[in-house]
């Protein structure tokens, strides 16, 4: 079974997720799903990582932790007398996780995606590139952690074209803040990502430890780490700090029994005390996010939401201060520490070169139409939104498909090599997009305010409150109210080079029967990868057609190319957007070379 794998090599924990035709899911690397980012040099020379390193009962000098923070530092880490670079320790952890996932899945992944902080510069990224090489892993894709987090959130709640979100990733050891704009071909990082290398859950633990010490009149700070009994007590107290931090995220107070060499001491820590101890660190983190937003030339009002990632973002004070600063929705997954790995697996799944056969219900959110929103975006994004009003949002992560042929008609001569090898190649045969039913590789979708990310017409029908569609006897579409809605025929995550049609006076040709006259406005559109696309005003065209009689419509492709369509990468060959009520049946939707010269062709001037 072909599957993709996403791995988050975190500062304190490492997690892995897989994605395939059934969706994405975490791989249980331990009882806690994740494993600690630890390395242990055993006396026999074996290097243990993860849960095995945590379980090793031996000399603390043999244990390494937080080595991700040291990536790029030329000073080696010494574990039990052996020296290691941070890259080597991360590679050992990566290799162990890959072996575990391979055993769990019964075979190797077809695609691997690793994540790294957005704040890392070229030098740190070069060092990180050594990690998969040292682990003996090839063909690895590296993306930033906020991009992975936003990808996962976009599966739970569709993010519209041009939508701007901030990602606040607070993990165990680092803070990473980034502003992203959603684009049809991925995500665009705006401004300058900012972070704090030594700010995360471990620092919250240290703040609690200092608070414990103050409450115990300095008894903890007086412990001598060189004394075995004191060192053991200190390790236990640190573990209690971690547990208290987690419990205080859901409980108002926590009772503790602190074991000191001088005897046990009981403490009760309230959430208010915890918040007071960590507030300075959280304020530093929120200030970093504020500066990141400002570096993009944006204000809080320009954001659609703030997405929280990383296990430490579950601390209630984090959500509180972020909301107070930006007054925008603060969104967090049920398990934020899994968000990055799941998002990486989602991206890896899209990149599979040989995906498993598609299930009946599409699983990817990429074939989506942007929801129309009233929020403000920067001028460049606003221009794009204006250009694709009523259009389709497509996240195209795979290679262009220039040779995929219709099953009902000969494939067009549209490959790059064929198109460029001979000037004036022969006129391509008609490309059938839809006859009485869907024609591969095109699939039918509807979209509306109810679900702008698109619903595929499966089993010959699909319906929203504002629009419904049936296939099998033509594509009959009913716009049921004045609500904005659309129907479109799309090739999923791929694009096609159809420039041979545009170069040969081609036209979009289709038959239509108007069952109920259009009472509002309508448009016809074609789309390609961001930022190209074209929409033509078809209100007059549809209103001028006779009711109950089949009519043929011919729209020259130059009407679309003059509006911005790039015919070399078309993903949506036909789209009708309307504000109904309106009822029409479409058949024989085809791209035909030479049809633009027909006397029946609609002039472009009539569609503006």
Secondary structure, 3 states (H helix, E strand, C coil): CCCEEEEEECCCEEEEEEEECCEEEECCCCCCCCEECEEEECCCCCEEEHHHHHHCCCCHHHEEECHHHHCCCCCCEEECCEEECHHHHHHHHHHHHHHHHHHHHCCCCCEEEEEECCCCCHHHHHHHHHHHHHCCCCCEEEEEHHHHHHHHHHHHCCCCCCCEEEEEEECCCCEEEEEEEEECCEEEEEEEEEEECCCCHHHHHHHHHHHHHHHCCCCCCCCCCCCHHHHHHHHHHHHHHHHHHHHCCCCCEEEEEEEECCEEEEEEEEHHHHHHHHHHHHHHHHHHHHHHHHHCCCCHHHCCEEEEECHHHHCHHHHHHHHHHHCCCEEECCCHHHHHHHHHHHHHHHCCCCCCCCCCCCCCCCEECCCCCCCCCCHHHHHHHHHCCCCCEECCCCCCCCCCCCCCCCCCCCCHHHHHHCCCCCCCCCEEEECCCECCCCEEEEEECCEEEEEECECCEEECCCEEEECCCCEEEEECCCCEEEEEEECCCCCECCHHHHCCCCEEEEEEEEEECCCCCEEEEEEECCCCEEEEECHHHHHCCCECCEEEEEEEHHHHHCCCCCCCCEEEEEEEEEECCEEEEEEEEEEECCHHHCCCCECHHHHC
